[in-house]
Amino acid sequence: MSDQDSSASASQTEGEFEGEMDEEMEEEGDKHEKRSGSPTPSLSSLSSSLRAVIRIKQKYQAMKKRRQELVLGPGALTGAPSRASPKIFTFEGLTPSAFSGLTYSAAQKKKKRKKRRVLFPNGVGRRTVPKQEHSRAKYCLYLLCAIVFLQVYNAIENLDDHVLRYDLEGLEKTLRREVFGQQGAVEGLLSHLKDYLSTYVHNKPLVVSLHGPTGVGKSHLGRLLAGHFRSVVGETLVLQYYVLHHCPQEADAQKCAHDLYALISEMVERAEDEEKIPLFIFDEAEHMHSEILDVLWQLVASKQSNEYLNAIYLFLSNLGHAHITKHMLHNSSSISMGMTASGRHSNLVKELTPILRNTLKKLHPLWTEADVLPLGLLEKGHVMECFLDEMTREGFYPDHTNIERLAGEIEYYSAVGGHEYSQTGCKQVVAKVNLL
């Protein structure tokens, strides 16, 4: 065997012995740990620990002696160790098998070192639960959500307060009790009012145009609205404008238009100071002159200051009444008797609105800015209700026979589909009751 081989084998043997010695010391340490598991060591535990130390030392000396025998040879123990001249280390005599042995020994040693267990002190757990840290940003998020909720809740409460100021529930009860045969139109008008009056800031005024034949309750509906708004916003913020009364002569149309513009400007400025919404009702709008329509169109369509945007314009006219009468007479047979008033009016609005808009656009561009609500014809039962209400107001005994006789004196269209519509509505009711 050459010198290089002997040195390689010696180093390999030395590594193996060191590994064995480490394993032995580790086993002894484990046994000693198991024996001395109690937190307060006694005399017997100290003596066992001392014996373990002595045994480890003896094993170490024996293993060291054995390693010297293997390195120096069998004859090294009998005589004195022979001194040899120091050799120079080179890689010339090394073979690939020697390198593989060295690599294997180093890898095995590294692997055994990795397998060593970490010895923890007695009474200490091997695993420590990581401490969970709470972010302070979470509390800021909770605070932000609470602020947003309060803001939204406050806004909703303010909307309710604004609607309650105009007492729309009381207005609804009054219209349902006083207006006969137009429940669908009443619901449509109240829906527009609720949507508009729910807030004070608007980007355009509310413009509603009610159209229907003679005697269906247009003027009566306007009077009820004017009386209600006078009670909630004041007398000075409600205007009822009758063209035939305020401006009967066409020659005075330009002056009437100028005076109307000044009056509306004054009212909207006063309403802005009081934070209220004024109401302007124009009855018999079919008789309005073109100069007055131009002024109203300028107020409604132009982007003026905020006070002109917070206003309600209501137009009452019989424009397009021929289309409404023709539609109801020709489609009476298709209308179900079990259909509610809202259902009949929704069908009427859906079918007549495009026709009425095309007709009104040709008259003046003002009607393009308005929401059109048609009022249908009144049946004989509605006329009898008008007689009953008027007789009660005048103090007459509401005799059903007398009411039916008076209602029979009214002119009606030919009965179609089980419906008998009045030609004049409730127009003649007041005159006939006054003759009693």
C-alpha positions as CSV (number, residue, x, y, z in Angstrom):
1,M,0.0,0.0,0.0
2,S,1.4,3.4,-0.9
3,D,1.7,6.4,1.5
4,Q,-1.1,8.2,-0.2
5,D,-3.5,5.3,0.3
6,S,-2.5,4.9,3.9
7,S,-3.1,8.6,4.6
8,A,-6.5,8.5,2.9
9,S,-7.6,5.4,4.8
10,A,-6.3,6.9,8.0
11,S,-8.3,10.1,7.4
12,Q,-11.4,8.0,6.5
13,T,-11.0,5.9,9.7
14,E,-10.5,9.0,11.7
15,G,-13.8,10.5,10.4
16,E,-15.6,7.3,11.2
17,F,-14.3,7.1,14.7
18,E,-15.2,10.7,15.3
19,G,-18.7,10.0,14.1
20,E,-19.0,6.9,16.4
21,M,-17.7,8.9,19.3
22,D,-20.2,11.7,18.7
23,E,-23.0,9.1,18.5
24,E,-21.9,7.5,21.7
25,M,-21.7,10.8,23.5
26,E,-25.1,11.7,22.2
27,E,-26.7,8.5,23.4
28,E,-25.1,8.9,26.8
29,G,-26.4,12.5,26.9
30,D,-29.9,11.3,26.1
31,K,-29.8,8.6,28.8
32,H,-28.5,11.2,31.3
33,E,-31.3,13.5,30.3
34,K,-33.9,10.8,30.8
35,R,-32.5,10.0,34.3
36,S,-32.3,13.6,35.4
37,G,-35.8,14.7,34.3
38,S,-36.7,16.1,37.7
39,P,-36.2,19.8,38.1
40,T,-34.4,19.4,41.5
41,P,-31.4,17.0,41.3
42,S,-30.7,14.6,44.3
43,L,-27.6,12.8,45.4
44,S,-28.4,9.7,43.5
45,S,-28.8,11.7,40.3
46,L,-25.4,13.4,40.8
47,S,-23.7,10.0,41.3
48,S,-25.3,8.6,38.2
49,S,-24.2,11.7,36.3
50,L,-20.6,11.3,37.6
51,R,-20.6,7.6,36.5
52,A,-21.8,8.6,33.1
53,V,-19.0,11.1,32.7
54,I,-16.4,8.5,33.7
55,R,-17.9,5.9,31.4
56,I,-17.8,8.4,28.5
57,K,-14.2,9.3,29.3
58,Q,-13.2,5.6,29.3
59,K,-14.9,4.9,26.0
60,Y,-13.2,7.9,24.6
61,Q,-9.7,6.8,25.7
62,A,-10.4,3.3,24.4
63,M,-11.5,4.6,21.0
64,K,-8.6,6.9,20.8
65,K,-6.2,4.0,21.5
66,R,-7.8,1.9,18.9
67,R,-7.6,4.6,16.4
68,Q,-3.8,5.0,17.1
69,E,-3.3,1.2,16.6
70,L,-5.0,1.3,13.2
71,V,-3.1,4.4,12.1
72,L,0.4,3.3,13.3
73,G,0.1,-0.4,12.6
74,P,0.2,-3.5,14.9
75,G,3.9,-3.2,15.7
76,A,3.7,0.3,17.0
77,L,2.7,-0.8,20.5
78,T,5.6,-3.2,21.1
79,G,8.4,-0.8,20.4
80,A,9.0,2.9,20.4
81,P,7.4,4.9,17.7
82,S,9.7,5.2,14.7
83,R,10.2,8.7,13.6
84,A,10.0,9.3,9.9
85,S,10.9,12.3,7.8
86,P,8.0,14.5,6.9
87,K,6.5,13.9,3.6
88,I,5.4,16.5,1.1
89,F,1.6,16.2,0.2
90,T,0.9,16.1,-3.5
91,F,-2.1,14.9,-5.6
92,E,0.0,12.7,-7.8
93,G,-0.5,9.4,-6.1
94,L,-4.2,9.9,-5.3
95,T,-6.6,7.7,-7.3
96,P,-10.3,8.4,-8.1
97,S,-11.4,5.8,-5.6
98,A,-9.6,7.8,-2.8
99,F,-11.4,10.9,-3.8
100,S,-14.7,9.1,-3.8
101,G,-13.9,7.7,-0.3
102,L,-13.1,11.2,0.9
103,T,-16.3,12.6,-0.6
104,Y,-18.4,9.8,0.8
105,S,-16.8,10.2,4.3
106,A,-17.4,14.0,4.3
107,A,-21.0,13.6,3.0
108,Q,-21.7,10.9,5.7
109,K,-20.3,13.1,8.4
110,K,-22.3,16.1,7.2
111,K,-25.5,14.0,7.1
112,K,-24.9,12.8,10.6
113,R,-24.3,16.3,11.8
114,K,-27.6,17.3,10.3
115,K,-29.4,14.5,12.2
116,R,-28.3,15.8,15.5
117,R,-31.2,16.7,17.7
118,V,-31.3,20.0,19.4
119,L,-31.6,19.5,23.2
120,F,-33.9,21.9,24.9
121,P,-33.8,22.7,28.6
122,N,-36.2,21.0,30.9
123,G,-39.6,22.5,31.1
124,V,-39.3,24.4,27.8
125,G,-41.5,23.5,24.9
126,R,-39.9,22.7,21.5
127,R,-42.4,24.9,19.6
128,T,-43.3,28.5,20.4
129,V,-46.6,29.8,19.0
130,P,-45.9,33.0,17.0
131,K,-47.6,36.1,18.5
132,Q,-50.4,37.4,16.3
133,E,-50.1,41.1,15.7
134,H,-53.3,43.1,15.1
135,S,-53.1,45.9,12.6
136,R,-54.3,49.3,13.8
137,A,-55.6,50.1,10.3
138,K,-58.5,47.8,11.0
139,Y,-59.9,50.1,13.7
140,C,-59.6,53.1,11.2
141,L,-61.6,51.0,8.7
142,Y,-64.3,50.4,11.3
143,L,-64.5,54.1,12.1
144,L,-64.8,55.0,8.4
145,C,-67.7,52.6,7.9
146,A,-69.5,54.0,11.0
147,I,-69.0,57.6,9.6
148,V,-70.4,56.6,6.2
149,F,-73.4,54.9,7.8
150,L,-74.2,57.9,9.9
151,Q,-73.9,60.2,6.8
152,V,-76.2,58.1,4.7
153,Y,-78.7,57.7,7.6
154,N,-78.7,61.4,8.2
155,A,-79.3,62.1,4.4
156,I,-82.2,59.7,4.4
157,E,-83.7,61.4,7.5
158,N,-83.3,64.8,5.8
159,L,-85.1,63.6,2.8
160,D,-88.0,62.3,4.9
161,D,-88.1,65.6,6.7
162,H,-88.3,67.5,3.4
163,V,-91.1,65.3,2.1
164,L,-93.0,65.6,5.4
165,R,-92.9,69.4,5.1
166,Y,-95.3,69.2,2.1
167,D,-97.6,66.6,3.7
168,L,-97.9,64.4,0.5
169,E,-99.8,61.8,2.5
170,G,-102.5,64.3,3.3
171,L,-102.6,65.4,-0.3
172,E,-103.0,61.8,-1.5
173,K,-105.9,61.2,0.8
174,T,-107.6,64.5,-0.4
175,L,-107.2,63.7,-4.1
176,R,-108.4,60.1,-3.7
177,R,-111.5,61.4,-1.8
178,E,-112.3,64.4,-4.0
179,V,-111.3,63.3,-7.5
180,F,-113.6,60.7,-9.2
181,G,-112.6,58.3,-12.0
182,Q,-109.0,59.5,-12.3
183,Q,-107.2,57.4,-9.7
184,G,-104.5,56.3,-12.2
185,A,-103.7,59.9,-13.1
186,V,-103.7,60.9,-9.4
187,E,-101.1,58.2,-8.7
188,G,-99.0,59.3,-11.6
189,L,-99.1,62.9,-10.4
190,L,-98.2,62.0,-6.8
191,S,-95.3,59.9,-8.0
192,H,-93.8,62.9,-9.9
193,L,-94.3,65.1,-6.8
194,K,-92.7,62.6,-4.4
195,D,-89.7,62.1,-6.6
196,Y,-89.2,65.9,-7.0
197,L,-89.9,67.0,-3.5
198,S,-87.7,64.4,-1.9
199,T,-84.7,66.8,-2.2
200,Y,-84.2,70.6,-2.5
201,V,-81.5,70.6,-5.1
202,H,-82.5,70.0,-8.8
203,N,-81.1,70.3,-12.2
204,K,-84.5,71.3,-13.8
205,P,-87.9,72.3,-12.7
206,L,-90.8,69.8,-12.6
207,V,-93.2,70.4,-15.5
208,V,-96.4,68.3,-15.6
209,S,-99.1,68.7,-18.2
210,L,-102.6,67.2,-17.6
211,H,-104.7,66.7,-20.7
212,G,-108.3,65.5,-21.0
213,P,-111.8,66.2,-22.4
214,T,-114.2,68.6,-20.8
215,G,-115.6,67.8,-17.3
216,V,-113.1,65.1,-16.4
217,G,-111.8,67.0,-13.3
218,K,-108.7,69.0,-14.6
219,S,-109.7,72.3,-13.0
220,H,-111.0,70.6,-9.8
221,L,-107.6,68.8,-9.5
222,G,-105.8,72.1,-9.9
223,R,-107.9,73.8,-7.2
224,L,-107.2,71.0,-4.8
225,L,-103.4,71.2,-5.4
226,A,-103.4,75.0,-5.0
227,G,-105.3,74.8,-1.7
228,H,-103.0,72.1,-0.3
229,F,-99.8,73.9,-1.2
230,R,-101.1,77.2,0.2
231,S,-101.5,75.5,3.5
232,V,-97.9,74.1,3.6
233,V,-95.8,76.7,1.8
234,G,-97.9,79.9,2.1
235,E,-100.2,82.0,0.0
236,T,-97.4,83.9,-1.7
237,L,-95.7,80.8,-3.1
238,V,-98.7,79.5,-5.1
239,L,-99.9,81.0,-8.4
240,Q,-103.1,80.1,-10.2
241,Y,-103.1,81.7,-13.6
242,Y,-106.2,81.7,-15.7
243,V,-105.5,83.0,-19.1
244,L,-109.0,84.1,-19.9
245,H,-109.1,86.1,-16.6
246,H,-105.6,87.5,-16.4
247,C,-105.0,88.2,-20.1
248,P,-108.2,88.1,-22.0
249,Q,-107.1,90.4,-24.9
250,E,-104.6,89.1,-27.4
251,A,-103.3,92.7,-27.9
252,D,-102.0,92.7,-24.3
253,A,-100.1,89.4,-24.7
254,Q,-96.7,91.0,-24.7
255,K,-97.4,93.0,-21.6
256,C,-99.0,90.0,-19.9
257,A,-95.9,87.9,-20.7
258,H,-93.6,90.6,-19.2
259,D,-95.7,90.9,-16.0
260,L,-95.8,87.1,-15.7
261,Y,-92.0,86.8,-15.9
262,A,-91.6,89.5,-13.2
263,L,-94.1,87.8,-11.0
264,I,-92.5,84.3,-11.3
265,S,-89.0,85.8,-10.7
266,E,-90.2,87.5,-7.5
267,M,-91.9,84.3,-6.3
268,V,-88.9,82.0,-6.9
269,E,-86.5,84.5,-5.2
270,R,-88.8,84.5,-2.1
271,A,-89.0,80.7,-2.2
272,E,-85.2,80.5,-2.4
273,D,-84.9,82.6,0.8
274,E,-87.4,80.5,2.6
275,E,-85.9,77.2,1.2
276,K,-89.3,76.1,-0.2
277,I,-90.5,75.1,-3.7
278,P,-93.2,77.2,-5.3
279,L,-96.2,75.9,-7.4
280,F,-97.4,77.6,-10.6
281,I,-100.7,76.3,-12.0
282,F,-101.8,77.4,-15.5
283,D,-105.4,76.5,-16.2
284,E,-107.0,76.5,-19.7
285,A,-103.6,76.4,-21.2
286,E,-105.1,75.9,-24.7
287,H,-106.0,79.6,-24.7
288,M,-102.5,80.8,-23.8
289,H,-100.9,83.3,-26.3
290,S,-97.6,82.5,-28.0
291,E,-95.8,85.3,-26.1
292,I,-96.7,83.8,-22.8
293,L,-95.7,80.3,-23.9
294,D,-92.3,81.7,-25.1
295,V,-91.7,83.2,-21.6
296,L,-92.6,80.0,-19.9
297,W,-90.4,78.0,-22.2
298,Q,-87.5,80.3,-21.4
299,L,-88.1,79.8,-17.7
300,V,-88.4,76.0,-18.0
301,A,-85.8,75.1,-20.6
302,S,-82.9,77.5,-20.1
303,K,-80.2,76.8,-17.6
304,Q,-80.7,79.7,-15.2
305,S,-79.7,80.1,-11.5
306,N,-80.7,77.6,-8.8
307,E,-83.9,79.4,-7.7
308,Y,-85.5,78.9,-11.1
309,L,-84.7,75.2,-11.1
310,N,-86.6,74.6,-7.8
311,A,-90.2,75.1,-9.0
312,I,-93.2,73.1,-10.1
313,Y,-95.2,74.0,-13.2
314,L,-98.6,72.4,-13.8
315,F,-100.4,72.9,-17.1
316,L,-104.1,72.0,-17.4
317,S,-105.6,71.9,-20.9
318,N,-107.9,69.9,-23.2
319,L,-105.3,69.8,-26.0
320,G,-105.4,66.3,-27.6
321,H,-108.9,65.5,-26.1
322,A,-110.0,64.2,-29.5
323,H,-107.3,61.5,-29.4
324,I,-108.2,60.5,-25.8
325,T,-111.9,60.2,-26.6
326,K,-111.3,58.2,-29.8
327,H,-108.9,55.9,-28.1
328,M,-111.2,55.1,-25.1
329,L,-114.3,54.6,-27.3
330,H,-112.5,52.3,-29.7
331,N,-110.7,50.3,-27.1
332,S,-113.4,50.0,-24.4
333,S,-114.2,46.4,-25.5
334,S,-110.6,45.3,-24.9
335,I,-110.5,46.8,-21.4
336,S,-111.1,44.2,-18.8
337,M,-113.8,45.0,-16.2
338,G,-111.6,43.4,-13.5
339,M,-108.6,45.6,-14.3
340,T,-107.8,48.2,-11.6
341,A,-107.9,51.9,-12.3
342,S,-104.0,52.0,-12.2
343,G,-103.8,49.3,-14.8
344,R,-106.3,51.1,-17.1
345,H,-104.5,54.4,-16.7
346,S,-101.0,52.8,-17.3
347,N,-102.3,51.3,-20.6
348,L,-103.8,54.7,-21.5
349,V,-100.5,56.5,-20.8
350,K,-98.5,53.9,-22.6
351,E,-100.6,54.1,-25.8
352,L,-101.5,57.8,-25.8
353,T,-98.3,59.5,-24.7
354,P,-96.5,59.2,-28.0
355,I,-99.6,60.5,-29.9
356,L,-100.1,63.4,-27.6
357,R,-96.4,64.4,-27.7
358,N,-96.4,64.5,-31.5
359,T,-99.5,66.7,-31.5
360,L,-98.3,69.1,-28.8
361,K,-94.8,69.5,-30.4
362,K,-96.5,71.1,-33.4
363,L,-98.2,73.7,-31.2
364,H,-95.2,74.9,-29.2
365,P,-91.8,73.5,-28.0
366,L,-92.8,74.1,-24.4
367,W,-94.6,70.8,-24.3
368,T,-91.4,68.9,-25.1
369,E,-90.2,69.8,-21.6
370,A,-93.4,68.5,-19.9
371,D,-94.4,65.1,-18.5
372,V,-97.7,64.3,-20.2
373,L,-100.5,62.7,-18.1
374,P,-103.8,62.0,-20.0
375,L,-107.1,62.0,-18.1
376,G,-109.7,59.5,-19.3
377,L,-113.5,59.8,-19.8
378,L,-115.8,59.5,-16.8
379,E,-118.4,56.7,-16.7
380,K,-122.0,57.0,-15.4
381,G,-121.0,55.7,-12.0
382,H,-118.4,58.5,-11.6
383,V,-121.0,61.1,-12.6
384,M,-123.3,59.7,-9.8
385,E,-120.5,60.1,-7.3
386,C,-120.1,63.8,-8.4
387,F,-123.8,64.4,-7.8
388,L,-123.6,62.7,-4.4
389,D,-120.7,64.9,-3.3
390,E,-122.2,68.1,-4.6
391,M,-125.6,67.4,-3.0
392,T,-123.9,66.6,0.3
393,R,-122.0,69.9,0.2
394,E,-125.2,71.9,-0.5
395,G,-127.1,70.2,2.3
396,F,-129.5,68.1,0.3
397,Y,-130.5,64.7,1.4
398,P,-128.5,62.2,-0.8
399,D,-131.5,60.2,-2.2
400,H,-130.2,57.5,-4.5
401,T,-133.3,57.7,-6.7
402,N,-132.9,61.4,-7.1
403,I,-129.2,61.1,-7.9
404,E,-129.8,58.4,-10.5
405,R,-132.5,60.6,-12.1
406,L,-130.1,63.5,-12.3
407,A,-127.3,61.4,-13.7
408,G,-129.7,60.1,-16.4
409,E,-130.2,63.6,-17.7
410,I,-126.5,63.8,-18.7
411,E,-125.6,63.0,-22.3
412,Y,-123.5,59.9,-22.8
413,Y,-121.7,58.2,-25.7
414,S,-123.1,54.9,-27.0
415,A,-122.4,52.1,-24.6
416,V,-119.4,50.0,-25.8
417,G,-117.9,47.0,-24.0
418,G,-120.1,47.5,-21.0
419,H,-118.9,51.1,-20.4
420,E,-121.1,54.2,-20.7
421,Y,-119.0,57.3,-20.9
422,S,-120.3,60.9,-20.3
423,Q,-119.9,63.5,-23.0
424,T,-119.5,66.4,-20.6
425,G,-118.2,64.5,-17.5
426,C,-119.2,66.3,-14.3
427,K,-119.4,69.7,-16.0
428,Q,-123.2,70.1,-15.5
429,V,-123.4,68.6,-12.0
430,V,-123.2,71.9,-10.2
431,A,-125.8,73.6,-12.4
432,K,-128.3,70.8,-12.0
433,V,-127.9,70.7,-8.2
434,N,-128.4,74.4,-8.0
435,L,-131.8,74.0,-9.7
436,L,-133.0,71.7,-6.9
